[in-house]
Amino acid sequence: MKRLTLLFIGLLMLTSTHAQEIEQSQIDFANSFVQAVMSHKKGKIIKKLDKKYRKKQIKFLGGNKV
């Protein structure tokens, strides 16, 4: 039983390491978002946010975009 458990854990570790790879496009997006935040330009920051999230927040704020 212990061997079966160790085998299962080993297989799980092998499959989980593949899922942790990050694509270059994701790294580029994260870097551009950080630069937008560090520049303190809210227009650039808002453009980086998800469209659905922006619409939800504008509705929550009663239509005020600022």
C-alpha positions as CSV (number, residue, x, y, z in Angstrom):
1,M,0.0,0.0,0.0
2,K,2.9,2.3,0.8
3,R,4.5,1.7,-2.6
4,L,1.2,2.5,-4.3
5,T,0.9,5.7,-2.4
6,L,4.5,6.7,-3.2
7,L,3.9,5.9,-6.9
8,F,0.8,8.0,-6.9
9,I,2.5,11.0,-5.2
10,G,5.4,10.7,-7.7
11,L,3.1,10.7,-10.7
12,L,1.2,13.7,-9.2
13,M,4.5,15.6,-8.8
14,L,5.5,14.9,-12.4
15,T,2.3,16.2,-13.8
16,S,2.1,19.2,-11.5
17,T,5.6,20.5,-12.6
18,H,4.4,20.8,-16.2
19,A,1.4,22.9,-15.2
20,Q,3.6,25.5,-13.6
21,E,5.3,26.7,-16.8
22,I,4.6,30.3,-17.7
23,E,4.3,31.5,-21.2
24,Q,6.4,34.5,-22.4
25,S,3.2,36.4,-23.3
26,Q,2.0,36.1,-19.7
27,I,5.4,37.4,-18.4
28,D,5.3,40.3,-20.9
29,F,1.8,41.3,-19.8
30,A,2.7,41.2,-16.1
31,N,5.8,43.3,-16.7
32,S,3.7,45.9,-18.7
33,F,1.1,46.0,-15.9
34,V,3.8,46.6,-13.3
35,Q,5.2,49.4,-15.4
36,A,1.7,51.0,-15.8
37,V,1.2,50.9,-12.0
38,M,4.7,52.3,-11.3
39,S,4.0,55.2,-13.7
40,H,0.9,56.1,-11.7
41,K,-1.2,56.5,-14.9
42,K,-4.6,55.2,-14.2
43,G,-5.6,55.2,-17.9
44,K,-2.9,52.6,-18.7
45,I,-3.8,50.6,-15.6
46,I,-7.5,50.4,-16.5
47,K,-6.7,49.3,-20.0
48,K,-4.8,46.3,-18.5
49,L,-7.8,45.2,-16.5
50,D,-10.4,42.7,-17.8
51,K,-13.3,44.3,-19.7
52,K,-16.0,42.4,-17.6
53,Y,-14.3,43.5,-14.4
54,R,-14.2,47.1,-15.6
55,K,-17.9,47.1,-16.5
56,K,-18.8,45.5,-13.1
57,Q,-16.8,48.1,-11.2
58,I,-18.2,51.1,-13.2
59,K,-21.8,49.8,-12.5
60,F,-20.9,49.3,-8.8
61,L,-19.6,52.9,-8.7
62,G,-22.8,54.2,-10.2
63,G,-21.3,55.1,-13.6
64,N,-18.5,57.2,-12.1
65,K,-15.3,56.3,-13.9
66,V,-13.0,58.2,-11.5
